[in-house]
């Protein structure tokens, strides 16, 4: 072992020359690569301490000269290691970047691609399973959807029929007032003009009002027209089928006249005319 150490790090001219050449060459190779410079220094420092420890264990130095000799040999050995690392590491780095790294990168890429392909297949299987589930649910609910469709169509038809019926009722109510007014347009003259009738239609008997409201207001409007006729001395000619119908008809006219906003003298005059018209209607009933 003693001879081995002296062969590894003999301090002679050849060793010093080797040290200088390796340091100069290594310095040039790693001068722009801080990482490799630090790596060489760390390895050289570790080699120095290892060499010192091994030499001390082998030689068992007792004097300062022996320790100095060990340290000098250790420094030479560490310098050779430093130069060797700085010289070899750039070559190894170049080989790794050109040959090894592409292989590793290709392997990693292929592995990633295989992983992505597997994930893609798994995702596709899940999507297909979900689609099959939705299709099955769609077919299973087909009868209920058909029932819902038929119910919706029936509801739409019912609403359309109801809307048409409501519209017809409004039109009929307005028409009854219009026909009554036009039938006696001459007798009414300025007492109840067509413009006044249209104002009632536009304000109180529109399509936004319920048919019940329009029919009720149409009855009130016809009563007003009949009162205006009575005030003018005319009365609508009505065909009666029974005496009870005559009595009820003129009784209703008299009650409406009593509820009107006319002066009491006018109301009494209207009621008197209704009595006269009722008597005339009774006579004509027996003549017919």
C-alpha positions as a printed Julia matrix, in Angstrom:
288×3 Matrix{Float64}:
    0.0    0.0     0.0
    2.94   2.29    0.74
    4.23   1.84   -2.8
    0.76   2.43   -4.26
    0.49   5.94   -2.89
    3.91   6.86   -4.16
    2.93   5.61   -7.61
   -0.33   7.61   -7.58
    1.09  10.94   -6.57
    4.85  11.11   -6.82
    6.05  14.68   -6.69
    8.39  14.73   -9.65
    8.73  16.69  -12.92
    6.39  14.43  -14.89
    3.67  14.69  -12.28
    3.99  18.48  -12.11
    3.84  18.66  -15.93
    0.75  16.44  -15.99
   -0.85  18.64  -13.34
   -0.16  21.84  -15.29
   -1.4   20.41  -18.62
   -4.62  19.07  -17.09
   -5.33  22.33  -15.25
   -4.7   24.5   -18.33
   -6.74  22.26  -20.61
   -9.53  21.78  -18.1
   -9.71  25.52  -17.33
  -10.22  26.31  -21.01
  -12.88  23.65  -21.41
  -15.01  24.73  -18.44
  -14.32  28.48  -18.36
  -17.89  29.24  -19.57
  -19.59  26.53  -17.54
  -19.88  27.5   -13.89
  -21.67  24.28  -12.97
  -18.81  22.08  -14.21
  -16.19  24.3   -12.52
  -17.95  23.95   -9.18
  -18.35  20.21   -9.7
  -14.59  19.78  -10.35
  -13.65  21.8    -7.27
  -15.93  19.76   -5.04
  -14.55  16.46   -6.35
  -10.97  17.7    -6.0
  -11.59  18.84   -2.42
  -13.06  15.45   -1.56
  -10.06  13.72   -3.21
   -7.66  15.88   -1.16
   -9.21  14.88    2.17
   -9.51  11.22    1.19
   -5.84  11.14    0.12
   -4.72  12.81    3.37
   -6.67  10.34    5.48
   -5.46   7.31    3.58
   -1.86   8.5     3.61
   -1.95   9.25    7.33
   -3.47   5.83    8.02
   -0.84   4.08    5.9
    2.3    5.97    6.91
    1.45   6.86   10.5
    3.44  10.19   10.36
    5.12  11.34   13.55
    6.89  14.5    12.48
    5.88  17.76   10.82
    7.97  16.97    7.75
    6.01  13.79    7.22
    2.7   15.71    7.49
    3.96  18.36    5.06
    4.93  15.62    2.6
    1.46  14.06    2.91
   -0.29  17.4     2.39
    1.9   18.24   -0.65
    1.23  14.88   -2.21
   -2.49  15.3    -1.43
   -2.52  18.75   -3.11
   -0.84  17.36   -6.21
   -3.31  14.48   -6.32
   -6.28  16.86   -5.84
   -4.94  19.11   -8.65
   -4.64  16.16  -11.0
   -8.21  15.1   -10.11
   -9.44  18.67  -10.66
   -7.76  18.91  -14.06
   -9.04  15.48  -15.04
  -12.61  16.31  -14.02
  -12.52  19.64  -15.86
  -11.16  17.89  -18.95
  -13.43  14.87  -18.98
  -16.73  16.35  -17.73
  -17.31  18.64  -20.78
  -16.73  15.63  -23.06
  -19.16  13.54  -21.03
  -21.68  16.4   -21.01
  -21.42  16.71  -24.79
  -21.87  12.98  -25.29
  -24.85  13.01  -22.94
  -26.52  15.92  -24.74
  -25.95  14.41  -28.18
  -26.52  10.71  -27.56
  -28.08   9.93  -24.2
  -30.48  12.84  -23.65
  -32.34  12.43  -27.0
  -32.81   8.75  -26.25
  -34.17   9.55  -22.79
  -36.35  12.33  -24.2
  -37.71  10.06  -26.92
  -38.46   7.35  -24.39
  -40.17   9.85  -22.11
  -42.18  11.29  -25.0
  -43.27   7.84  -26.12
  -44.21   6.93  -22.57
  -46.17  10.19  -22.21
  -47.83   9.6   -25.57
  -48.8    6.1   -24.52
  -50.15   7.49  -21.29
  -52.13  10.17  -23.13
  -53.44   7.61  -25.57
  -54.6    5.4   -22.73
  -56.22   8.39  -21.03
  -57.88   9.35  -24.29
  -59.22   5.84  -24.75
  -60.48   5.79  -21.19
  -62.18   9.16  -21.68
  -63.76   7.95  -24.91
  -65.06   4.82  -23.21
  -66.6    6.92  -20.46
  -68.21   9.26  -22.98
  -69.62   6.33  -24.95
  -70.97   4.79  -21.76
  -72.62   8.11  -20.82
  -74.08   8.42  -24.32
  -75.51   4.91  -24.16
  -76.99   5.74  -20.78
  -78.59   8.92  -22.16
  -79.94   7.02  -25.18
  -81.45   4.36  -22.96
  -83.01   7.03  -20.76
  -84.37   8.8   -23.85
  -86.04   5.62  -25.16
  -87.33   4.71  -21.72
  -89.0    8.13  -21.33
  -90.46   8.14  -24.84
  -94.02   7.17  -23.7
  -94.02   9.88  -21.04
  -92.77  12.45  -23.53
  -95.57  11.47  -25.92
  -98.15  11.83  -23.14
  -96.71  15.2   -22.2
  -96.8   16.3   -25.85
 -100.42  15.27  -26.27
 -101.35  16.94  -22.99
  -99.59  20.14  -24.07
 -101.38  20.09  -27.43
 -104.72  19.51  -25.71
 -104.0   22.34  -23.29
 -103.05  24.62  -26.19
 -106.26  23.72  -28.05
 -108.32  24.31  -24.92
 -106.69  27.69  -24.35
 -107.14  28.62  -28.02
 -110.82  27.59  -27.92
 -111.33  29.5   -24.68
 -109.62  32.56  -26.16
 -111.77  32.35  -29.3
 -114.89  31.93  -27.17
 -113.97  34.91  -24.98
 -113.27  37.01  -28.07
 -116.63  36.01  -29.6
 -118.48  36.89  -26.41
 -116.88  40.33  -26.31
 -117.65  40.95  -29.97
 -121.26  39.85  -29.52
 -121.69  42.08  -26.48
 -120.29  45.11  -28.3
 -122.32  44.26  -31.42
 -125.57  44.15  -29.46
 -124.94  47.69  -28.25
 -123.93  48.86  -31.7
 -127.01  47.36  -33.4
 -129.33  48.85  -30.79
 -127.82  52.28  -31.21
 -127.8   52.11  -35.03
 -131.4   50.86  -35.06
 -132.52  54.06  -33.4
 -129.85  56.44  -34.64
 -132.49  58.92  -35.83
 -134.47  58.88  -32.58
 -131.31  59.14  -30.46
 -129.77  61.91  -32.6
 -127.31  63.76  -30.33
 -128.52  62.08  -27.12
 -126.23  59.1   -27.71
 -123.82  59.54  -30.63
 -121.77  56.85  -32.32
 -118.58  58.56  -31.08
 -119.83  58.24  -27.51
 -120.49  54.55  -28.07
 -116.96  54.03  -29.46
 -115.52  55.76  -26.39
 -117.31  53.25  -24.16
 -115.97  50.38  -26.26
 -112.39  51.72  -26.18
 -112.42  52.41  -22.42
 -114.63  49.86  -20.7
 -115.17  47.01  -23.18
 -111.75  46.18  -24.67
 -110.17  42.76  -25.28
 -108.11  43.24  -22.11
 -111.3   43.02  -20.03
 -112.78  39.64  -19.22
 -115.81  38.57  -21.3
 -117.92  38.66  -18.13
 -117.01  42.3   -17.58
 -117.71  43.2   -21.21
 -121.11  41.46  -21.17
 -122.11  43.12  -17.9
 -121.1   46.55  -19.2
 -122.84  45.86  -22.5
 -126.06  45.26  -20.56
 -125.57  48.56  -18.73
 -124.83  50.33  -22.01
 -127.96  48.95  -23.68
 -129.96  50.1   -20.69
 -128.5   53.61  -21.08
 -129.41  53.6   -24.78
 -132.96  52.51  -23.98
 -133.23  55.25  -21.35
 -132.05  57.78  -23.93
 -134.71  56.42  -26.3
 -137.35  56.74  -23.62
 -136.3   60.31  -22.95
 -136.66  61.06  -26.65
 -140.18  59.61  -26.72
 -139.2   56.49  -28.67
 -138.89  52.93  -27.51
 -137.32  49.89  -29.04
 -139.83  47.72  -30.8
 -139.65  44.32  -29.25
 -141.6   41.18  -30.08
 -143.06  39.63  -26.94
 -144.14  36.03  -26.69
 -146.01  36.19  -23.35
 -147.62  38.76  -21.09
 -145.14  37.87  -18.37
 -142.31  38.8   -20.71
 -143.99  42.18  -21.38
 -144.39  42.82  -17.68
 -140.86  41.84  -16.78
 -139.39  43.82  -19.66
 -141.07  47.13  -18.82
 -140.59  46.56  -15.09
 -136.85  46.28  -15.7
 -136.94  49.5   -17.78
 -138.76  51.34  -15.02
 -136.25  50.09  -12.41
 -133.34  51.2   -14.57
 -134.95  54.6   -15.03
 -135.39  54.94  -11.29
 -131.69  54.18  -10.78
 -130.54  56.64  -13.44
 -128.96  60.01  -12.73
 -131.72  62.03  -14.4
 -133.76  64.58  -12.47
 -136.81  63.25  -10.69
 -139.19  65.0   -13.09
 -137.49  63.37  -16.05
 -137.5   59.99  -14.34
 -141.25  60.28  -13.67
 -141.81  61.25  -17.28
 -139.78  58.27  -18.48
 -141.65  55.89  -16.19
 -144.97  57.29  -17.39
 -143.93  56.72  -20.99
 -142.91  53.17  -20.11
 -146.43  52.59  -18.72
 -147.92  53.9   -21.93
 -145.62  51.76  -24.03
 -146.42  48.73  -21.9
 -150.15  49.25  -22.45
 -149.53  49.6   -26.19
 -147.4   46.44  -26.2
 -150.22  44.52  -24.45
 -152.72  45.73  -27.06
 -150.41  44.73  -29.92
 -149.81  41.34  -28.28
 -153.53  40.57  -28.39
 -153.79  41.8   -31.96
 -150.99  39.51  -33.16
